[in-house]
C-alpha cells in the first residue's frame, strides 16, 4: 500500500515541488520514496513495502522506459496475469503487481482493468505521446483525486499533497456543505475544495495536451438469478469467500485481522488463520467489544491485542484525524478506526477487515423495513403522506417518527445508512441561502437506474454508490494509511461480488434476519450467538459524552465562535435540547462540530 502525487505543466524544474508534495503523504509510505520528472510531468511516490520488499520501488518503467507507472493498491491475481504477459513476450525486472499493470496496459490498453482482481489507483505516463492514463478500482477501495488549476493538472492519493503546489488555489466549495449535512460525508464527484474532484470508482481518465477525458468502465448491476436453489447459492458464495480470503492473504509480510463482535470480521478472523487480531473499545461495556473479541480469539487460537479508548484520547486526536481525512467525515466510528489501525500497525503491516459484506449480502437493519412494516404500506400512499406531514409538526417521539418516515417515498428518505439533516432543517440552520436543491440532486440519477427493482435492492444500490464509497471505504483507507497500515477487504472481491449480484433478495433479508445466506455460511465456523448477532455498527458513546459538562462546554465553545455558516442560536438549541434529554441530537451535533473543526484546520489556521 502506498501513496502517489503528480502534476503536469510546463514548469522547468519540478523536483523540489514534487518532493515537498510527496512528503505530505509520507504516512502512506514510510519505507521508501521515488520520483520521475521531465519537461511535462512530475510523479512522486511513497512506498509501504508489502510485495517484493527489495525490488518493488516505484516509479517502475517498461522495457524501453517509454512508460512509467505509480500505483497504490494490491492486485491479487498478478501472478497469473504475469504468466500470460510473459508468454506474449513481455520482460519483467521485478516480482511486483505494479509492473504487471504496466505491461498489461501495454498489451491490452484500457481492457487490462477488467482483468484485474484487487484494489487499485494508478497513473501510467507515456513519455512518447505525453499522455496520462489513470484508473480507480471497481468499488472505490483506494482513493484518487484530481484538480485543474490554470495550466496545471494535479492528481494523487490525498488532497493535502496538492495544497502546497504554487498554482493551487485553496477555496471552500460551499455547495458541498449542504450535501454533507445530509450525508455526513462529502458525497459525489466534487470535494470541499473548489475545483478538486474525485475520480469515481470504476472510472478511468486520460489527460493530454490540456484535454481531460473520463470514462466509466465498471458498474454494479443487480440481476436476480432465480434458477439456483438456496443450497447452490450457499455453496457458490462459500467457495468464493474462501478463495477471496486466501487471495487477500498473499503478502511478503505478516497479515493480521480486525475483530469486532460482528459476524463479518468474526468470519474473516476465524477463516483466515491469522496469528493476531485487533480490537478497540470504551470504558462503558455497552460500547465495548473487547471481551467478545478475546473470547473468540482464544477459541480460534489467535492472539487478541486490544485497547480501551478514553474520551480524552478520542477528542485529543480528533484534529489530527480530520487532517488525515482531507474532508470532513462525521462518522464517530472513524476515530475509533484510527485507534484500531494504530494498534494493528504496531504489530503487523497488513490487516484484513470486513467492509462490504452488508452492502452485498443485505446486512443493514433498515433493509428489513419494507418487510417488517409491510402492513402499514398497504395504506394508500396519499393517506400515508398526509399523516406523515401532520406528524412532522408534532414533538419527535418513536411512534410519531414511525408515521413521518413511512409517509415518504424511499427516494425522499433514503440516501444510505446515515441521514442527518433534511432539506428543511438545513435551510433553518444555514446563514446563507442554500445553493442546491438538496440531496436528491445526487441520488435521483441512481434511483432512476434501479426504478424497476424492489426496495431492498434499491437501498443496496444506493449504499454501494454513496455510503460504501463516501464513508465506509474512505475512513478505512485514510485511517489505516495515517498509521502506515494496509487494510484489505475480502468481501469486496470482484469474483465474489459479480456472483453475489444475482442473489435473490429473499436469500439476503427477511422479516427475521439480515444477511441470511451469509449468516448461514458463517454458522459453520462460528457459534450461533455470533453468526446470528444483530448488526450494531461500531458503537461510540458520543451520545452520552455530549451530556457531560466538559464535552458540552467544548462543543458549545466551537458553536459560539464567530462562524459564517450556521445560525448560532439554532445549533446551540440542538446541543441544549440534547443535554436536557429532550431529543437525541447527537448525530446532528457531531456533524456540525466535525465540520467546524475541520474548517478551522484547513481554512482557519487551526493546528493539529
PLY file of the C-alpha trace (Angstrom):
ply
format ascii 1.0
element vertex 608
property float x
property float y
property float z
element edge 607
property int vertex1
property int vertex2
end_header
0.00 0.00 0.00
1.33 3.38 -0.93
0.60 6.92 -1.94
1.39 8.98 -5.01
1.10 12.53 -6.25
1.85 14.17 -9.57
1.19 17.08 -11.85
1.50 18.18 -15.46
2.65 21.63 -16.60
5.48 23.30 -18.49
7.40 24.33 -15.38
11.12 23.67 -15.94
12.37 22.36 -12.60
9.76 20.22 -10.84
11.97 18.29 -8.43
11.62 20.50 -5.35
7.84 20.86 -5.72
7.12 17.15 -6.20
9.37 16.19 -3.27
7.53 18.60 -0.93
4.17 17.34 -2.15
5.13 13.69 -1.62
6.45 14.47 1.85
2.91 15.48 2.87
1.75 11.90 2.27
4.80 10.18 3.77
2.47 8.42 6.22
1.12 6.38 3.28
4.58 5.04 2.53
7.34 5.44 5.12
9.61 2.71 3.68
10.91 4.48 0.56
10.30 7.27 -1.93
10.77 7.70 -5.67
10.36 10.37 -8.33
10.14 10.92 -12.06
10.34 14.38 -13.63
10.62 15.71 -17.17
9.59 18.84 -19.05
5.94 17.77 -18.96
5.20 15.74 -15.81
6.31 15.16 -12.24
5.50 11.95 -10.32
6.13 11.41 -6.61
5.73 8.14 -4.74
5.83 6.95 -1.12
6.02 3.20 -0.50
4.77 0.84 2.19
6.58 -2.38 1.24
4.30 -5.43 1.10
5.20 -7.40 -2.07
8.79 -7.82 -3.41
10.27 -5.90 -0.49
13.67 -5.35 -2.14
12.78 -4.92 -5.79
9.43 -3.14 -5.77
10.43 0.52 -5.51
8.44 2.90 -7.69
8.16 4.55 -10.20
8.54 1.44 -12.39
9.35 1.52 -16.12
8.61 -0.77 -19.04
11.40 -2.45 -21.05
12.41 0.61 -23.11
11.48 3.15 -20.41
8.86 4.80 -22.63
6.16 4.26 -20.00
6.29 4.83 -16.24
3.79 3.90 -13.50
2.97 4.82 -9.90
0.46 2.54 -8.21
-1.40 2.31 -4.89
-3.11 -0.96 -4.00
-2.81 -4.72 -4.40
-3.54 -6.98 -7.38
-4.24 -10.48 -6.10
-4.12 -12.26 -9.46
-0.91 -10.60 -10.63
1.00 -13.88 -10.84
-1.47 -15.41 -13.32
-1.50 -12.18 -15.36
2.28 -12.11 -15.34
2.47 -15.63 -16.84
0.11 -14.57 -19.61
2.19 -11.47 -20.37
5.46 -13.39 -20.37
4.00 -15.75 -22.98
3.13 -12.69 -25.06
6.77 -11.56 -24.98
6.94 -9.10 -22.08
10.07 -8.98 -19.93
9.88 -8.30 -16.19
12.51 -6.74 -13.94
10.61 -7.17 -10.63
8.21 -9.54 -8.89
5.64 -6.80 -8.26
1.99 -6.44 -9.18
2.82 -2.84 -10.20
4.89 -3.98 -13.16
2.12 -6.39 -14.20
-0.32 -3.47 -14.53
2.19 -1.55 -16.66
2.86 -4.42 -19.08
-0.83 -5.28 -19.03
-1.64 -1.77 -20.20
0.95 -2.09 -22.97
-0.71 -5.30 -24.12
-4.41 -4.65 -23.54
-4.75 -0.86 -23.12
-7.91 0.01 -21.09
-9.11 -3.59 -21.22
-6.48 -4.55 -18.63
-8.79 -3.00 -15.99
-11.36 -5.74 -16.45
-8.69 -8.39 -15.87
-7.50 -7.00 -12.52
-8.55 -8.55 -9.23
-7.87 -6.27 -6.31
-7.87 -2.68 -5.10
-6.09 -0.02 -7.06
-5.48 3.55 -8.08
-2.66 4.17 -10.53
-1.19 6.52 -13.10
0.69 5.49 -16.24
2.58 8.18 -18.14
3.51 7.60 -21.77
6.73 9.55 -22.38
6.30 9.32 -26.14
2.70 10.50 -26.53
2.81 12.72 -23.38
-0.49 11.14 -22.24
-1.58 10.24 -18.72
-3.77 7.16 -18.19
-5.17 6.75 -14.66
-7.77 4.45 -13.10
-9.56 3.69 -9.85
-10.81 0.28 -8.74
-14.34 -1.07 -9.13
-15.70 -0.22 -5.67
-13.62 2.78 -4.54
-11.36 0.98 -2.07
-8.42 3.21 -2.97
-8.80 6.99 -3.45
-7.90 9.16 -6.43
-8.22 12.95 -6.61
-7.50 15.39 -9.42
-7.63 19.13 -10.00
-7.14 21.60 -12.83
-5.55 24.85 -11.67
-4.86 27.09 -14.64
-2.42 25.22 -16.87
-1.52 22.72 -14.15
-3.25 19.34 -13.81
-2.74 17.73 -10.39
-3.55 14.17 -9.30
-2.88 11.96 -6.31
-3.94 9.82 -3.37
-4.73 12.68 -0.98
-5.85 16.28 -1.47
-3.42 17.64 1.12
-0.49 16.97 -1.21
-1.97 19.48 -3.71
-2.21 22.34 -1.23
1.44 23.44 -1.32
1.74 23.49 -5.11
2.34 27.14 -6.14
-0.52 27.01 -8.66
-3.07 25.58 -6.24
-5.82 27.98 -5.24
-7.47 26.94 -1.97
-11.16 27.90 -1.91
-14.01 26.31 0.01
-16.67 24.65 -2.12
-19.63 25.81 -0.01
-22.10 23.79 -2.07
-20.68 20.60 -0.55
-21.65 21.71 2.96
-25.34 21.28 2.10
-24.82 17.71 0.87
-22.56 16.93 3.83
-25.22 17.99 6.33
-27.47 15.24 4.97
-24.95 12.50 4.15
-22.36 13.23 6.94
-19.59 12.99 4.34
-18.54 14.53 1.02
-20.88 12.84 -1.46
-20.49 12.75 -5.23
-17.62 13.79 -7.50
-16.93 17.22 -6.05
-14.97 17.85 -2.86
-14.91 20.59 -0.22
-12.01 22.15 -2.14
-13.25 24.08 -5.17
-12.07 22.56 -8.49
-10.79 19.39 -6.80
-12.64 16.21 -7.81
-12.71 12.51 -7.02
-12.20 10.04 -9.82
-15.22 7.88 -9.07
-15.00 4.07 -8.63
-14.99 2.07 -11.85
-13.71 5.04 -13.88
-10.53 5.86 -15.74
-9.20 9.14 -17.09
-6.87 10.28 -19.83
-5.13 13.64 -19.93
-3.15 15.01 -22.85
-2.40 18.49 -24.10
-4.81 20.11 -21.66
-7.72 17.83 -22.58
-9.28 15.62 -19.88
-11.40 12.57 -20.77
-13.19 10.43 -18.14
-14.95 7.15 -18.85
-16.81 4.59 -16.76
-15.60 1.02 -17.27
-17.46 -0.87 -14.50
-20.82 -0.63 -12.78
-22.66 -2.59 -10.11
-25.72 -4.31 -11.62
-28.13 -6.34 -9.51
-29.77 -9.06 -11.61
-31.55 -11.80 -9.65
-30.94 -15.39 -10.75
-33.88 -17.50 -9.57
-32.67 -20.69 -11.25
-30.29 -21.74 -8.47
-31.53 -23.32 -5.24
-30.66 -21.88 -1.84
-28.09 -24.61 -1.29
-26.48 -23.97 -4.69
-26.19 -20.29 -3.87
-24.77 -21.08 -0.47
-22.06 -23.36 -1.85
-21.19 -20.91 -4.61
-20.78 -18.00 -2.20
-18.92 -20.10 0.35
-16.43 -21.25 -2.28
-15.78 -17.69 -3.46
-15.47 -16.35 0.08
-12.83 -18.93 0.93
-10.97 -18.19 -2.29
-11.10 -14.43 -1.65
-9.72 -14.73 1.88
-6.82 -16.85 0.62
-6.10 -14.33 -2.16
-6.18 -11.42 0.29
-3.55 -13.11 2.45
-0.91 -13.00 -0.32
1.92 -10.98 1.21
5.63 -10.93 1.95
4.89 -9.57 5.45
2.66 -10.73 8.31
-1.11 -10.30 7.97
-3.50 -9.76 10.90
-7.24 -9.12 11.17
-9.55 -6.58 12.81
-12.11 -8.16 15.13
-15.35 -6.71 16.48
-18.37 -8.56 17.83
-19.99 -8.62 14.39
-20.33 -11.64 12.14
-18.33 -10.11 9.25
-14.99 -9.57 10.99
-15.52 -12.71 13.09
-15.93 -14.85 9.98
-12.77 -13.40 8.40
-10.73 -13.84 11.59
-11.93 -17.42 12.05
-11.44 -18.35 8.39
-8.12 -16.64 7.64
-5.86 -18.44 10.14
-4.08 -15.22 11.16
-1.95 -15.10 14.30
-3.15 -11.72 15.60
-6.49 -9.90 15.86
-7.04 -6.27 16.88
-9.90 -4.68 18.81
-10.68 -1.36 20.48
-13.46 -0.43 22.86
-14.58 2.06 25.51
-14.89 2.00 29.29
-18.66 1.72 29.03
-19.33 -2.01 28.44
-22.29 -1.17 26.22
-19.77 0.34 23.80
-17.01 -2.23 24.04
-16.48 -5.45 22.10
-13.19 -6.41 23.73
-14.45 -9.24 25.93
-16.16 -10.84 22.94
-13.02 -10.49 20.80
-10.85 -12.04 23.47
-13.26 -14.95 23.79
-13.42 -15.67 20.05
-9.67 -15.24 19.61
-8.98 -17.85 22.28
-11.33 -20.28 20.52
-9.71 -19.80 17.10
-6.21 -19.89 18.60
-5.13 -16.33 17.77
-3.76 -13.57 19.98
-6.15 -10.66 20.52
-4.44 -7.31 21.02
-6.82 -4.66 22.31
-7.08 -1.17 23.72
-9.58 0.89 25.71
-10.09 4.37 24.20
-10.70 7.14 26.72
-12.87 10.17 25.99
-9.83 12.39 26.46
-7.83 10.44 23.82
-10.77 10.48 21.45
-11.13 14.26 21.46
-7.40 14.97 21.66
-6.76 13.03 18.44
-9.77 14.36 16.53
-7.98 17.35 14.89
-5.14 15.13 13.72
-7.63 12.59 12.37
-9.56 15.23 10.42
-6.29 16.41 8.88
-5.57 12.90 7.63
-9.15 12.60 6.35
-8.76 15.60 3.96
-12.51 16.29 4.07
-14.95 16.31 7.00
-16.44 12.92 7.86
-18.90 12.90 10.75
-18.98 9.16 11.33
-17.95 8.77 15.02
-16.55 5.31 14.28
-13.85 6.84 12.05
-11.99 7.96 15.16
-12.27 4.50 16.71
-10.97 3.07 13.44
-7.95 5.36 13.70
-7.10 3.78 17.05
-7.53 0.18 15.91
-5.37 0.78 12.82
-2.72 2.40 15.02
-2.82 -0.63 17.32
-2.53 -3.02 14.38
0.33 -1.05 12.76
2.43 -1.55 15.87
2.29 -5.31 15.27
1.73 -6.01 11.54
1.86 -4.23 8.18
-1.35 -5.71 6.75
-4.77 -6.31 8.30
-7.94 -7.90 6.94
-11.26 -6.13 7.56
-14.96 -6.81 6.99
-16.13 -3.84 4.89
-18.62 -4.58 2.11
-20.46 -7.61 3.49
-23.55 -5.61 4.48
-23.90 -3.96 1.09
-23.62 -7.15 -0.96
-25.42 -9.63 1.34
-28.13 -7.27 2.69
-26.86 -6.73 6.22
-28.23 -3.39 7.37
-31.22 -3.46 9.68
-33.05 -0.86 7.60
-33.23 -3.34 4.73
-35.87 -5.23 6.74
-38.22 -2.24 6.88
-40.17 -2.99 3.67
-40.90 -6.45 5.13
-41.46 -5.76 8.83
-43.89 -2.85 8.29
-45.49 -4.12 5.09
-48.87 -3.89 6.85
-48.55 -0.08 7.05
-47.52 0.20 3.40
-50.91 -1.27 2.48
-52.37 2.11 3.45
-52.59 4.13 0.19
-49.61 6.44 -0.26
-51.63 9.72 -0.39
-53.05 8.93 3.06
-49.62 7.98 4.46
-48.20 11.18 3.00
-50.82 13.40 4.70
-50.43 11.57 8.03
-46.66 11.99 7.76
-46.98 15.72 7.12
-49.22 16.16 10.17
-46.94 14.04 12.35
-43.85 16.02 11.26
-45.02 19.14 13.14
-45.52 17.21 16.39
-42.77 16.63 19.01
-40.43 13.83 17.95
-41.27 10.52 19.57
-40.88 6.93 18.48
-44.44 6.45 17.25
-44.53 9.89 15.63
-41.25 9.26 13.83
-42.68 5.99 12.52
-45.55 7.85 10.81
-43.28 10.61 9.48
-40.83 8.19 7.94
-43.48 5.92 6.38
-45.18 8.94 4.88
-42.31 9.38 2.45
-41.27 7.53 -0.67
-37.94 5.70 -0.48
-36.13 8.22 -2.69
-37.25 11.04 -0.35
-35.88 9.47 2.82
-33.03 7.08 1.97
-29.57 8.30 0.97
-27.65 5.49 2.62
-27.10 4.40 6.19
-26.92 7.94 7.54
-29.45 10.71 7.06
-28.59 13.63 9.35
-30.41 16.83 8.32
-33.28 17.04 5.84
-33.55 19.93 3.37
-35.92 21.92 5.58
-33.64 21.59 8.63
-30.64 22.68 6.56
-32.41 25.87 5.49
-33.21 26.63 9.14
-29.62 26.41 10.39
-27.65 27.86 7.45
-26.89 31.58 7.49
-26.74 31.81 3.71
-29.44 30.69 1.31
-28.85 27.12 0.06
-27.23 26.86 -3.37
-28.58 23.40 -4.13
-31.99 21.76 -4.13
-30.72 19.17 -1.68
-29.59 15.56 -1.65
-31.90 14.39 -4.46
-29.72 16.20 -6.96
-27.18 13.47 -6.27
-29.36 10.43 -5.60
-32.05 10.82 -8.27
-29.93 9.56 -11.22
-29.05 6.44 -9.21
-32.66 5.72 -8.27
-33.54 6.02 -11.97
-31.17 3.17 -12.78
-32.95 0.78 -10.37
-36.52 2.04 -10.71
-37.71 -1.44 -11.70
-36.14 -3.12 -8.62
-37.60 -3.92 -5.19
-36.98 -1.51 -2.31
-34.30 -3.66 -0.63
-32.26 -3.81 -3.84
-32.72 -0.07 -4.34
-31.27 0.56 -0.87
-28.34 -1.75 -1.58
-27.63 0.09 -4.83
-27.69 3.49 -3.11
-25.45 2.21 -0.33
-22.96 0.81 -2.84
-22.78 4.13 -4.68
-22.86 6.51 -1.71
-22.39 5.12 1.80
-19.78 2.50 0.95
-17.65 4.91 -1.10
-18.07 8.12 0.88
-17.99 6.75 4.41
-17.00 3.11 4.88
-14.11 2.83 2.42
-12.93 6.41 2.81
-12.35 6.05 6.55
-10.80 2.59 6.08
-8.23 3.97 3.66
-7.48 7.29 5.36
-7.30 5.95 8.91
-5.17 2.93 8.01
-2.81 4.98 5.84
-2.50 7.59 8.61
-0.86 4.78 10.57
1.07 3.24 7.63
-1.08 0.10 7.66
-2.50 -1.72 4.65
-6.14 -2.76 5.09
-7.58 -5.45 2.80
-11.28 -6.12 2.35
-12.02 -9.72 1.21
-15.77 -9.13 0.85
-15.10 -6.57 -1.90
-13.60 -9.10 -4.27
-14.66 -8.87 -7.92
-15.35 -12.62 -8.49
-17.38 -12.80 -5.26
-19.41 -9.66 -5.94
-20.07 -10.42 -9.61
-21.50 -13.76 -8.47
-23.47 -12.43 -5.49
-25.15 -9.68 -7.53
-27.50 -12.39 -8.78
-28.54 -13.47 -5.28
-32.37 -13.41 -4.88
-33.49 -10.84 -2.34
-35.26 -13.43 -0.17
-31.90 -15.17 0.38
-30.42 -11.91 1.68
-33.04 -10.42 4.00
-36.34 -11.50 5.51
-38.52 -10.32 8.42
-36.40 -12.13 10.97
-32.80 -11.72 9.88
-30.41 -9.74 7.71
-27.58 -11.25 5.66
-29.45 -14.53 5.73
-27.32 -16.69 3.45
-24.04 -15.28 4.74
-25.02 -15.90 8.36
-25.87 -19.46 7.38
-22.37 -19.88 5.91
-20.78 -18.22 8.93
-22.62 -20.56 11.32
-20.40 -23.38 10.05
-17.32 -21.72 11.56
-18.83 -19.57 14.33
-21.11 -20.16 17.31
-24.79 -19.33 16.78
-24.62 -16.37 19.16
-22.09 -14.79 16.82
-23.47 -15.75 13.41
-26.98 -14.58 14.39
-25.89 -11.40 16.22
-27.86 -8.28 15.22
-25.99 -5.58 13.29
-24.52 -2.95 15.65
-22.03 -0.95 13.60
-19.04 0.41 15.51
-20.59 1.77 18.74
-19.13 5.03 20.09
-20.56 6.73 23.23
-20.74 10.30 21.89
-24.45 10.40 22.79
-23.53 10.13 26.48
-20.35 12.23 26.26
-22.24 15.24 24.90
-24.34 15.35 28.07
-21.23 15.59 30.26
-20.33 19.15 31.26
-16.78 19.27 29.88
-17.73 17.90 26.45
-20.84 20.08 26.33
-18.72 23.19 27.02
-16.12 22.19 24.43
-18.72 21.80 21.69
-20.65 24.89 22.75
-17.48 26.98 22.58
-16.96 25.88 18.98
-20.59 26.68 18.14
-20.30 30.14 19.73
-17.26 31.12 17.68
-17.92 33.70 15.01
-18.66 31.21 12.26
-20.06 32.25 8.90
-22.03 29.09 8.21
-24.62 28.35 10.91
-27.14 30.32 12.96
-25.60 30.16 16.40
-28.83 30.12 18.42
-30.29 27.32 16.30
-27.33 24.97 16.66
-26.84 25.69 20.37
-30.51 24.82 20.90
-29.80 21.40 19.35
-26.99 20.96 21.87
-29.04 22.18 24.84
-32.04 20.02 23.98
-29.74 17.01 23.78
-28.11 17.72 27.14
-31.53 18.12 28.77
-32.74 14.85 27.27
-35.45 16.50 25.17
-34.16 14.89 21.96
-31.31 12.71 20.75
-29.49 15.26 18.59
-26.09 13.60 18.96
-25.52 12.84 15.27
-26.61 16.33 14.19
-24.40 17.97 16.79
-21.43 15.80 15.81
-21.90 16.59 12.12
-21.82 20.33 12.83
-18.91 20.10 15.25
-16.76 18.00 12.90
-17.26 20.43 10.01
-16.39 23.48 12.10
-13.28 21.80 13.48
-12.23 20.63 10.00
-12.74 24.13 8.59
-10.59 25.60 11.34
-7.79 23.14 10.47
-7.78 23.64 6.69
-9.09 27.18 6.25
-8.87 28.93 9.60
-5.23 28.44 10.53
-6.04 25.79 13.13
-3.34 23.43 14.37
-3.44 19.68 14.55
0 1
1 2
2 3
3 4
4 5
5 6
6 7
7 8
8 9
9 10
10 11
11 12
12 13
13 14
14 15
15 16
16 17
17 18
18 19
19 20
20 21
21 22
22 23
23 24
24 25
25 26
26 27
27 28
28 29
29 30
30 31
31 32
32 33
33 34
34 35
35 36
36 37
37 38
38 39
39 40
40 41
41 42
42 43
43 44
44 45
45 46
46 47
47 48
48 49
49 50
50 51
51 52
52 53
53 54
54 55
55 56
56 57
57 58
58 59
59 60
60 61
61 62
62 63
63 64
64 65
65 66
66 67
67 68
68 69
69 70
70 71
71 72
72 73
73 74
74 75
75 76
76 77
77 78
78 79
79 80
80 81
81 82
82 83
83 84
84 85
85 86
86 87
87 88
88 89
89 90
90 91
91 92
92 93
93 94
94 95
95 96
96 97
97 98
98 99
99 100
100 101
101 102
102 103
103 104
104 105
105 106
106 107
107 108
108 109
109 110
110 111
111 112
112 113
113 114
114 115
115 116
116 117
117 118
118 119
119 120
120 121
121 122
122 123
123 124
124 125
125 126
126 127
127 128
128 129
129 130
130 131
131 132
132 133
133 134
134 135
135 136
136 137
137 138
138 139
139 140
140 141
141 142
142 143
143 144
144 145
145 146
146 147
147 148
148 149
149 150
150 151
151 152
152 153
153 154
154 155
155 156
156 157
157 158
158 159
159 160
160 161
161 162
162 163
163 164
164 165
165 166
166 167
167 168
168 169
169 170
170 171
171 172
172 173
173 174
174 175
175 176
176 177
177 178
178 179
179 180
180 181
181 182
182 183
183 184
184 185
185 186
186 187
187 188
188 189
189 190
190 191
191 192
192 193
193 194
194 195
195 196
196 197
197 198
198 199
199 200
200 201
201 202
202 203
203 204
204 205
205 206
206 207
207 208
208 209
209 210
210 211
211 212
212 213
213 214
214 215
215 216
216 217
217 218
218 219
219 220
220 221
221 222
222 223
223 224
224 225
225 226
226 227
227 228
228 229
229 230
230 231
231 232
232 233
233 234
234 235
235 236
236 237
237 238
238 239
239 240
240 241
241 242
242 243
243 244
244 245
245 246
246 247
247 248
248 249
249 250
250 251
251 252
252 253
253 254
254 255
255 256
256 257
257 258
258 259
259 260
260 261
261 262
262 263
263 264
264 265
265 266
266 267
267 268
268 269
269 270
270 271
271 272
272 273
273 274
274 275
275 276
276 277
277 278
278 279
279 280
280 281
281 282
282 283
283 284
284 285
285 286
286 287
287 288
288 289
289 290
290 291
291 292
292 293
293 294
294 295
295 296
296 297
297 298
298 299
299 300
300 301
301 302
302 303
303 304
304 305
305 306
306 307
307 308
308 309
309 310
310 311
311 312
312 313
313 314
314 315
315 316
316 317
317 318
318 319
319 320
320 321
321 322
322 323
323 324
324 325
325 326
326 327
327 328
328 329
329 330
330 331
331 332
332 333
333 334
334 335
335 336
336 337
337 338
338 339
339 340
340 341
341 342
342 343
343 344
344 345
345 346
346 347
347 348
348 349
349 350
350 351
351 352
352 353
353 354
354 355
355 356
356 357
357 358
358 359
359 360
360 361
361 362
362 363
363 364
364 365
365 366
366 367
367 368
368 369
369 370
370 371
371 372
372 373
373 374
374 375
375 376
376 377
377 378
378 379
379 380
380 381
381 382
382 383
383 384
384 385
385 386
386 387
387 388
388 389
389 390
390 391
391 392
392 393
393 394
394 395
395 396
396 397
397 398
398 399
399 400
400 401
401 402
402 403
403 404
404 405
405 406
406 407
407 408
408 409
409 410
410 411
411 412
412 413
413 414
414 415
415 416
416 417
417 418
418 419
419 420
420 421
421 422
422 423
423 424
424 425
425 426
426 427
427 428
428 429
429 430
430 431
431 432
432 433
433 434
434 435
435 436
436 437
437 438
438 439
439 440
440 441
441 442
442 443
443 444
444 445
445 446
446 447
447 448
448 449
449 450
450 451
451 452
452 453
453 454
454 455
455 456
456 457
457 458
458 459
459 460
460 461
461 462
462 463
463 464
464 465
465 466
466 467
467 468
468 469
469 470
470 471
471 472
472 473
473 474
474 475
475 476
476 477
477 478
478 479
479 480
480 481
481 482
482 483
483 484
484 485
485 486
486 487
487 488
488 489
489 490
490 491
491 492
492 493
493 494
494 495
495 496
496 497
497 498
498 499
499 500
500 501
501 502
502 503
503 504
504 505
505 506
506 507
507 508
508 509
509 510
510 511
511 512
512 513
513 514
514 515
515 516
516 517
517 518
518 519
519 520
520 521
521 522
522 523
523 524
524 525
525 526
526 527
527 528
528 529
529 530
530 531
531 532
532 533
533 534
534 535
535 536
536 537
537 538
538 539
539 540
540 541
541 542
542 543
543 544
544 545
545 546
546 547
547 548
548 549
549 550
550 551
551 552
552 553
553 554
554 555
555 556
556 557
557 558
558 559
559 560
560 561
561 562
562 563
563 564
564 565
565 566
566 567
567 568
568 569
569 570
570 571
571 572
572 573
573 574
574 575
575 576
576 577
577 578
578 579
579 580
580 581
581 582
582 583
583 584
584 585
585 586
586 587
587 588
588 589
589 590
590 591
591 592
592 593
593 594
594 595
595 596
596 597
597 598
598 599
599 600
600 601
601 602
602 603
603 604
604 605
605 606
606 607
